[in-house]
Every structure is written in C-alpha cells, then in structure tokens.
C-alpha cells in the first residue's frame, strides 16, 4: 500500500463491516490524511474475536537502517521481516481511499501530483487492505 490514505467512515460502520467485537479507538474523527507515523485505527484478531485499536501507521525500520517507519516491505525474505509476516502480526487497515504519486511530474509545478484512488466518488469503506501490525 501507499504512504498516504484516508479513513472518514465512523466506528460503527467499520465495526459492522469487519465484525469487530471490542473497540479501543476512542473518539474516531474523520482522518482525511493518514501519513506514516500517524496513529490510525486497525482491526486485528485477538483470540477468536476481532478488535479495533489505534496503532501507528508503519513498521519499525530494520535496526541498521534507522529512520522513519517503513510502509512498504519489499524484501519479505529478510530476517528482520520474517517474524512480522506471521498471521498473528497481521491486521486490517480500514480506509476510504489511498493516494499515490502520478508517474510523471506536472508540467506546471514540475512536481508529481498526488492522485487519490477510491472505489467510487462516494468513497465507501475498502475491504481488502491487509497489513502487518508493528
């Protein structure tokens, strides 16, 4: 997934869609921009039930790398990531849309534009965002 997404759906709708039993997300305001290192809701398995909890977006970087949280794990055979990729460390990330940079710079600004993607213009809750929780 990307480095920027939004979650504007309320907790009740998230709980219903993902069959959440326990909610520990507190008051969940609309989050039009969730960047790496921001707290955001996730749905995770706890025993036979699901709970919604707030977690930081991203994974701790490998110890030698340091730096900001990692949001894209490309080398899944790396010893650092193998433990995190087990089923007990996975979670669902509720989102209404996500953003990626355009492939080419905008001729006017000379910078790549941010392009948002959603299921449709109503931006309903996406169902298929699966991440490792760290």
Long-range contacts (C-beta under 8 A, 24 or more apart in sequence): 1-71, 1-72, 1-93, 1-98, 1-129, 1-131, 2-71, 2-98, 2-99, 2-100, 3-35, 3-36, 3-71, 3-72, 4-33, 4-34, 4-35, 4-98, 4-99, 4-114, 5-34, 5-93, 5-95, 5-97, 5-98, 5-99, 5-129, 6-31, 6-32, 6-33, 6-34, 6-95, 6-96, 6-97, 6-98, 6-116, 6-123, 7-31, 7-34, 7-40, 7-41, 7-94, 7-95, 7-96, 8-32, 8-96, 8-123, 9-94, 9-96, 9-124, 9-125, 11-41, 11-52, 13-125, 14-41, 14-43, 14-52, 14-94, 14-125, 15-52, 17-94, 17-125, 17-127, 18-43, 18-50, 18-52, 18-92, 18-94, 19-50, 20-50, 20-51, 20-52, 21-49, 21-50, 21-51, 22-46, 22-49, 22-50, 22-51, 22-52, 23-51, 23-52, 24-51, 24-52, 24-53, 24-54, 25-52, 25-53, 25-54, 26-54, 34-95, 36-68, 36-69, 36-71, 37-68, 37-69, 40-93, 41-94, 42-91, 42-92, 42-93, 42-94, 42-131, 42-133, 43-91, 43-92, 43-94, 44-90, 44-91, 44-92, 44-133, 45-88, 55-91, 55-133, 58-134, 59-84, 59-132, 59-134, 60-134, 69-134, 73-132, 84-132, 84-134, 85-132, 89-132, 89-133, 89-134, 90-130, 90-131, 90-132, 90-133, 91-130, 91-131, 91-132, 91-133, 92-129, 92-130, 92-131, 93-129, 93-130, 93-131, 94-125, 94-126, 94-129, 95-125, 95-126, 95-129, 96-123, 96-124, 96-125, 96-126, 97-123, 97-126, 98-126, 98-129
